[in-house]
Amino acid sequence: MSALSGDGDDVNRRFELHYKSMSASPIATDVVLGPVYRDRVAEKRDISFCREEASERWTRIEGSRIILRYNRSTNPVVFHLRSRPYMITLTPVTLEGHGVRLEPLGQEHRDGLVAAASDGRLWELWFTSVPEPDQAEAYINTALEGQKAGHMLPWAVRETSGGTIVGTTRYHDVVPAVDRVEIGWTWYGGKWQRSHVNTACKLLLLSHAFETLGCAVVGLRTDNFNFTSQRAIEALGAKRDGVLRHHQARRDGTVRDSFMYSILATEWTDVKRHLMLRRARARSRPSE
């Protein structure tokens, strides 16, 4: 048995689809929308899912119908139908959880970033973006200029148990028209590179992108010689889209190939479950 309920006006409406069944088998349910909404479901980005239904498997749109398929549950699948045009909007925000806090990047973080980069002399890795100590101020200014221009949103990464700045990360190559961000410019001090920090940061960034901003896709990219980064991205559950040859200049003037990855909104439920399990197992180890 299913029931569709809604509240709001004819521009933005919140629906809840309640599903109760004695059957444990997955089923498909069609939600047929009235004429006022038929021109608003032509593209999937008009619908933002609040992932309250952890076992939801997939969705698709056919004409004016939203097709949901999910396993047995008494919890509602909640989605928002937005009027067009809808585009993601990025604003500086603090994100905290899983032992880290992402703070909007500012010059007050400069000394902390210098200390983190000095842990392993990370700037000597020619295929990374880590600044030398005397370039940290300019590095932060460039990030803030990108934020002002609307195509970046940078954070400093603080490990909360000790209060130490351990690195930085950001959204970049933001394309609001297609609800896309990329996660990159990420680096951590040597001590933290095989710790809980990266998984925790990616959980916060991906959750914010998909569950708050309403992104349709999150991209990641890395240098063809950064094998550690390639393995780390693939371990998140991201799919490799391909390689862009002779794509981007490095700090030393050479040109790299870029390995491109992505996670779709429809994949986020499973990716999140994978990362939460990975984080829980890491916490149980004595090293953390």
C-alpha positions in Angstrom: 0.0 0.0 0.0 1.3 3.5 -0.8 0.1 7.0 -0.2 1.3 10.3 -1.6 1.0 13.4 0.5 2.2 16.9 -0.1 2.4 20.3 1.4 3.5 23.7 0.1 2.5 25.8 -2.9 2.6 25.2 -6.6 6.2 26.4 -7.0 8.0 24.2 -4.4 6.3 21.2 -2.9 7.5 18.6 -0.5 6.1 15.1 -0.9 6.4 12.0 1.2 5.8 8.6 -0.2 4.9 6.2 2.6 5.4 2.5 1.8 4.2 -0.4 3.9 4.1 -3.9 2.7 4.2 -7.5 4.0 6.4 -8.5 1.2 10.2 -8.4 1.6 10.7 -8.3 -2.2 11.6 -5.0 -3.9 8.8 -3.3 -5.7 8.4 -0.4 -8.1 6.0 2.4 -7.4 4.8 5.1 -9.8 4.1 8.5 -8.5 2.0 10.3 -11.1 2.2 14.0 -11.0 -0.5 16.5 -12.0 -0.3 18.7 -15.1 1.2 21.6 -13.1 4.4 19.5 -12.5 4.8 17.8 -15.8 7.2 20.4 -17.2 9.3 20.3 -14.1 10.5 16.7 -14.1 12.2 16.7 -17.5 15.5 16.6 -15.8 16.4 14.7 -12.7 18.0 17.7 -11.1 14.6 19.1 -10.4 14.1 16.5 -7.7 16.2 16.5 -4.5 16.0 13.3 -2.5 16.3 13.4 1.3 17.9 10.0 1.9 15.8 8.9 4.8 15.3 5.6 3.1 18.7 3.8 3.4 17.5 0.9 1.4 16.3 2.9 -1.6 17.9 1.4 -4.8 17.2 3.6 -7.8 14.9 6.2 -9.3 14.1 7.2 -12.8 11.8 9.7 -14.5 9.4 8.9 -17.3 7.3 11.7 -18.5 5.4 13.1 -15.5 6.1 10.0 -13.4 8.8 9.5 -10.8 9.7 5.9 -10.5 10.9 4.7 -7.1 12.1 1.2 -6.3 13.0 0.3 -2.8 13.1 -2.6 -0.3 10.7 -3.3 2.4 10.5 -0.5 4.9 8.1 1.6 7.0 10.1 4.7 6.6 9.1 7.4 4.1 11.0 8.2 1.0 11.0 12.0 0.9 11.7 14.1 -2.2 11.4 17.7 -3.2 10.0 18.8 -6.5 11.4 22.2 -7.4 10.3 24.7 -10.0 12.9 25.4 -12.7 15.4 26.9 -12.9 17.1 25.4 -9.8 20.8 25.7 -9.3 23.0 24.8 -6.4 24.3 27.8 -4.3 27.5 27.6 -2.4 28.2 29.6 0.8 31.0 29.3 3.3 30.0 26.9 6.1 31.6 24.9 8.9 31.2 21.2 8.6 32.0 19.0 11.6 31.8 15.3 12.4 33.8 12.0 12.5 36.7 13.6 14.4 37.3 16.6 12.1 36.1 20.1 11.5 36.2 21.8 8.2 36.5 25.5 8.7 36.1 28.1 6.0 39.6 28.9 4.9 41.2 32.2 5.9 44.6 33.8 6.5 44.2 32.8 10.2 44.9 29.3 9.1 48.2 30.1 7.4 50.6 29.0 10.2 48.7 25.8 10.7 48.9 25.0 7.0 52.6 25.7 6.9 53.1 23.3 9.9 51.0 20.6 8.2 52.9 21.0 4.9 56.2 20.8 6.7 55.3 17.4 8.1 56.9 15.5 5.3 57.9 18.5 3.2 54.9 17.9 1.0 55.7 20.7 -1.4 58.6 18.5 -2.7 56.0 16.2 -4.3 56.1 17.8 -7.8 52.7 16.4 -8.8 50.8 18.0 -5.9 49.4 21.5 -5.2 51.0 21.9 -1.8 52.6 25.3 -1.3 56.0 26.0 0.0 56.0 27.8 3.4 56.6 31.2 1.9 53.8 30.7 -0.6 51.1 29.8 1.9 49.6 33.3 2.1 49.3 33.5 -1.7 47.9 30.0 -1.8 45.1 31.1 0.6 44.5 34.3 -1.4 44.1 32.4 -4.6 41.6 30.0 -3.0 39.6 33.0 -1.6 39.6 34.7 -5.0 38.1 31.5 -6.5 35.5 31.5 -3.7 34.6 35.1 -4.6 34.3 34.2 -8.3 31.9 31.4 -7.4 33.9 28.4 -8.6 35.6 27.4 -5.4 34.8 26.8 -1.7 37.9 26.1 0.4 38.3 24.7 3.9 41.0 24.2 6.5 40.9 20.8 8.1 41.1 20.7 11.9 41.5 17.4 13.8 39.2 17.9 16.7 40.8 15.7 19.4 44.0 17.8 19.4 42.7 21.0 17.7 45.4 20.9 15.1 45.2 22.1 11.5 46.2 19.0 9.5 45.5 20.1 5.9 43.1 21.6 3.5 40.5 20.7 0.9 37.9 22.5 -1.2 35.1 22.3 -3.7 36.3 23.5 -7.1 35.2 23.7 -10.8 31.7 24.4 -9.5 29.1 24.3 -12.3 25.8 25.4 -10.8 23.9 25.0 -14.1 24.3 21.2 -13.9 24.5 20.9 -10.1 28.1 19.8 -10.2 31.1 20.3 -7.8 34.5 18.7 -7.7 36.4 17.9 -4.5 40.1 18.5 -4.7 43.1 20.5 -3.7 43.2 18.1 -0.8 46.3 17.4 1.2 47.2 16.5 4.8 50.3 16.5 6.9 52.3 13.3 6.7 51.2 12.1 10.1 47.5 12.2 9.1 47.7 10.7 5.6 46.8 7.1 6.7 44.4 8.1 9.4 40.7 8.6 9.8 41.0 12.2 8.4 40.5 11.6 4.7 37.4 9.3 5.1 35.9 11.8 7.6 36.5 14.8 5.3 35.0 13.0 2.3 31.9 12.0 4.4 31.3 15.6 5.3 32.0 17.0 1.9 29.9 14.4 0.0 27.0 14.6 2.5 27.0 18.4 2.2 27.1 18.2 -1.6 24.3 15.6 -2.1 22.1 16.1 1.0 22.3 19.9 1.5 23.3 21.5 -1.8 21.4 19.0 -4.0 24.3 18.1 -6.3 23.6 15.7 -9.2 27.2 14.6 -9.3 30.5 15.2 -7.5 33.7 14.9 -9.4 37.3 14.1 -8.3 40.5 14.3 -10.3 44.2 13.7 -9.7 47.6 13.7 -11.4 48.5 10.6 -13.5 51.6 10.2 -11.3 49.7 10.6 -8.0 49.2 6.9 -7.5 48.4 7.3 -3.8 45.6 9.7 -4.6 44.2 7.4 -7.3 44.0 4.5 -4.9 42.4 6.7 -2.3 39.7 8.0 -4.7 38.9 4.6 -5.9 38.6 3.3 -2.3 35.9 5.9 -1.7 33.7 4.1 -4.3 34.0 6.7 -7.0 33.9 5.5 -10.7 36.7 6.4 -13.0 35.3 8.4 -16.0 38.5 8.4 -18.0 41.8 10.3 -18.5 42.2 13.8 -20.0 45.5 13.8 -21.7 47.8 16.9 -21.5 45.2 18.5 -19.4 46.6 20.7 -16.6 49.8 22.6 -15.8 51.7 21.6 -12.7 53.5 24.0 -10.4 56.8 23.3 -12.1 55.4 24.1 -15.6 55.1 20.5 -16.8 51.7 19.3 -18.0 49.9 16.4 -16.4 47.2 14.0 -17.6 44.2 14.1 -15.2 42.5 10.9 -14.0 38.8 11.9 -13.7 36.4 10.2 -11.3 32.8 10.9 -10.2 30.0 9.9 -7.8 26.4 10.3 -9.0 23.6 11.3 -6.6 21.9 7.9 -7.3 25.1 6.2 -6.1 25.4 8.2 -2.9 23.4 6.0 -0.6 25.7 3.0 -1.2 28.8 5.1 -1.1 27.8 6.7 2.2 27.1 3.2 3.7 30.5 2.1 2.5 32.3 5.1 4.0 30.4 4.8 7.3 31.4 1.2 7.7 35.0 2.0 6.8 35.0 4.7 9.4 33.5 2.5 12.1 36.1 -0.2 11.4 38.9 2.3 11.5 37.7 3.6 14.9 37.8 0.1 16.4 41.6 -0.2 15.6 44.0 0.8 18.4 45.9 3.2 16.1 42.9 5.5 16.2 
